[in-house]
Amino acid sequence: MSASEMIRLMEALAETIQSLPRQVGQLAVNFSKERFVEQNWLDENAEPWQPRKRKRRGGKARQQGAILVDSGRLKRSIRIIRVEGTSVTIGTDVPYAQKHNEGFTGTENVKAYVQKVKQHTRKMKVGPKRKTRKVKVRAHSRRIKAHSRKVNIPKRQFLGKSRQLETRISVFISSEIEQTIKDMLQ
């Protein structure tokens, strides 16, 4: 191998190594999103998420949905936050993510808010024979006072250090470097 070929190989390897953090970050993001599909955490062994205690409101379709997925906001929010040199940070900006990832037991403060209700019609049973008739209800606002409530959120980890993820990253980095060398030697 001549000196110019060696220099080109080194430049190609440097370029590959420079692009690796973003690719590894995307691999980690995909791994975290897989946790929502598999409903478990993979470290050395699979640790299944604790099932819900109560059925969800909204009919059969919603009751059979995945754990931690209602609107999909938490799952969609997982992304690469920062890439610096040879390191990458992934995470989420959803305020309740940490409580679900690490688990939480304690009291939670609920802020005061105003609940607005639109005008609607409600069926009511009235009269001595309890016949049903429609009654129009006016629109109104109801003020909810600030209060606290006890919560027990089980740990359902989807972000963090994992042996399985580390293995996937090592295999990926090795294959990328090997492919770069293979392409340059041909």
C-alpha positions as CSV (number, residue, x, y, z in Angstrom):
1,M,0.0,0.0,0.0
2,S,1.5,3.3,-1.1
3,A,1.6,6.4,1.1
4,S,-1.2,8.2,-1.0
5,E,-3.5,5.2,-0.6
6,M,-2.8,5.1,3.1
7,I,-3.6,8.8,3.4
8,R,-6.9,8.3,1.5
9,L,-7.8,5.4,3.8
10,M,-7.0,7.5,6.9
11,E,-9.2,10.4,5.5
12,A,-12.0,8.0,4.8
13,L,-11.8,6.5,8.3
14,A,-11.8,10.0,9.8
15,E,-14.9,10.9,7.8
16,T,-16.6,7.7,8.9
17,I,-15.7,8.3,12.5
18,Q,-16.9,11.9,12.4
19,S,-20.4,10.7,11.1
20,L,-20.7,7.9,13.7
21,P,-22.1,9.9,16.6
22,R,-25.2,11.0,14.8
23,Q,-25.8,7.5,13.4
24,V,-25.3,5.9,16.8
25,G,-27.7,8.5,18.3
26,Q,-30.3,7.5,15.7
27,L,-29.7,3.8,16.7
28,A,-30.3,4.7,20.3
29,V,-33.5,6.7,19.5
30,N,-34.8,3.7,17.5
31,F,-33.9,1.4,20.4
32,S,-35.9,3.6,22.9
33,K,-38.9,3.7,20.5
34,E,-38.7,-0.1,20.2
35,R,-39.3,-0.3,24.0
36,F,-42.8,1.2,23.4
37,V,-43.6,-1.5,20.9
38,E,-42.1,-4.4,22.9
39,Q,-43.3,-2.9,26.2
40,N,-40.2,-3.9,28.1
41,W,-36.7,-2.7,28.9
42,L,-33.7,-4.7,27.6
43,D,-30.6,-4.7,29.6
44,E,-29.0,-8.1,30.1
45,N,-32.5,-9.7,30.1
46,A,-35.9,-8.4,29.1
47,E,-37.8,-6.7,31.9
48,P,-41.5,-6.4,30.9
49,W,-43.4,-3.3,31.9
50,Q,-45.9,-3.6,34.7
51,P,-49.4,-3.8,33.2
52,R,-52.1,-1.2,33.9
53,K,-54.2,-1.6,37.0
54,R,-57.3,-0.1,35.5
55,K,-58.8,-0.3,32.1
56,R,-58.6,2.9,30.1
57,R,-61.7,5.0,29.3
58,G,-62.9,5.3,25.7
59,G,-64.0,1.9,24.6
60,K,-62.4,-1.4,23.6
61,A,-60.0,0.0,21.1
62,R,-58.3,2.3,23.6
63,Q,-58.2,-0.3,26.4
64,Q,-56.1,-2.6,24.2
65,G,-53.5,0.0,23.3
66,A,-49.9,-0.1,24.3
67,I,-48.8,1.0,27.8
68,L,-47.5,4.6,28.0
69,V,-49.1,5.4,24.6
70,D,-52.2,7.6,24.6
71,S,-51.6,10.3,22.2
72,G,-48.1,9.2,21.2
73,R,-46.5,12.4,22.4
74,L,-43.9,10.7,24.7
75,K,-42.8,8.2,22.1
76,R,-42.5,10.9,19.3
77,S,-40.6,13.2,21.6
78,I,-37.5,10.9,21.9
79,R,-34.8,12.4,19.7
80,I,-31.1,13.4,19.5
81,I,-30.7,16.4,21.7
82,R,-27.0,17.1,21.3
83,V,-24.0,15.9,19.3
84,E,-20.6,17.1,20.5
85,G,-17.4,15.6,19.0
86,T,-17.6,11.9,19.6
87,S,-20.6,11.9,22.0
88,V,-24.3,12.1,21.5
89,T,-27.1,12.7,23.9
90,I,-30.7,11.5,23.3
91,G,-33.7,12.4,25.4
92,T,-37.1,14.0,25.6
93,D,-38.6,17.3,26.7
94,V,-42.0,15.9,27.9
95,P,-42.4,16.9,31.5
96,Y,-43.8,13.5,32.7
97,A,-41.2,11.4,30.9
98,Q,-38.8,11.1,33.9
99,K,-41.6,9.9,36.2
100,H,-42.5,7.1,33.9
101,N,-38.9,6.2,33.0
102,E,-37.7,6.0,36.7
103,G,-41.0,5.4,38.5
104,F,-42.6,7.8,41.0
105,T,-44.3,7.5,44.4
106,G,-45.5,10.5,46.3
107,T,-47.7,13.5,46.1
108,E,-48.2,15.6,43.0
109,N,-49.4,19.1,42.9
110,V,-52.2,19.9,40.6
111,K,-52.5,23.5,39.4
112,A,-55.8,25.4,39.5
113,Y,-57.5,25.7,36.2
114,V,-60.8,26.7,34.6
115,Q,-62.7,24.1,32.8
116,K,-65.0,25.4,30.1
117,V,-68.1,23.4,29.2
118,K,-70.0,24.1,25.9
119,Q,-73.8,24.2,25.7
120,H,-75.2,20.7,25.1
121,T,-78.3,18.6,25.5
122,R,-78.5,15.9,28.2
123,K,-81.1,13.1,28.7
124,M,-82.6,13.3,32.1
125,K,-85.2,11.2,33.9
126,V,-87.8,13.4,35.3
127,G,-91.3,13.1,36.8
128,P,-93.0,10.5,39.0
129,K,-92.7,7.7,36.3
130,R,-89.1,8.7,35.6
131,K,-89.6,9.3,31.9
132,T,-86.6,10.4,29.8
133,R,-86.6,13.7,28.2
134,K,-83.9,16.0,26.7
135,V,-82.9,19.0,28.7
136,K,-80.8,21.8,27.4
137,V,-77.8,22.7,29.6
138,R,-76.2,26.1,29.3
139,A,-72.6,26.7,28.7
140,H,-70.7,27.4,31.9
141,S,-67.2,27.6,33.4
142,R,-66.1,25.7,36.5
143,R,-63.0,26.7,38.5
144,I,-61.0,23.8,39.9
145,K,-58.9,24.6,43.0
146,A,-55.2,23.7,43.3
147,H,-54.7,20.5,45.2
148,S,-52.4,17.6,45.6
149,R,-52.9,13.9,45.1
150,K,-51.1,10.7,45.9
151,V,-49.6,8.9,42.9
152,N,-47.8,5.6,42.4
153,I,-46.3,5.4,38.9
154,P,-44.4,2.1,38.3
155,K,-41.0,2.2,36.6
156,R,-41.4,1.6,32.9
157,Q,-38.0,2.4,31.5
158,F,-37.5,3.4,27.9
159,L,-34.3,5.5,28.2
160,G,-31.0,4.7,29.8
161,K,-27.9,2.5,29.8
162,S,-28.5,-0.9,28.3
163,R,-26.1,-3.8,27.6
164,Q,-28.2,-4.8,24.6
165,L,-27.9,-1.2,23.2
166,E,-24.2,-1.2,23.9
167,T,-23.8,-4.4,22.0
168,R,-25.8,-3.1,19.0
169,I,-23.6,0.1,19.0
170,S,-20.4,-1.9,19.0
171,V,-21.5,-4.2,16.2
172,F,-22.7,-1.1,14.2
173,I,-19.4,0.8,14.7
174,S,-17.3,-2.3,13.8
175,S,-19.3,-2.9,10.6
176,E,-19.1,0.7,9.5
177,I,-15.3,0.8,10.0
178,E,-14.9,-2.6,8.3
179,Q,-17.0,-1.4,5.4
180,T,-15.0,1.8,5.0
181,I,-11.7,-0.2,4.9
182,K,-13.2,-2.8,2.5
183,D,-14.4,0.0,0.1
184,M,-11.0,1.7,0.1
185,L,-9.1,-1.5,-0.5
186,Q,-11.1,-2.4,-3.6
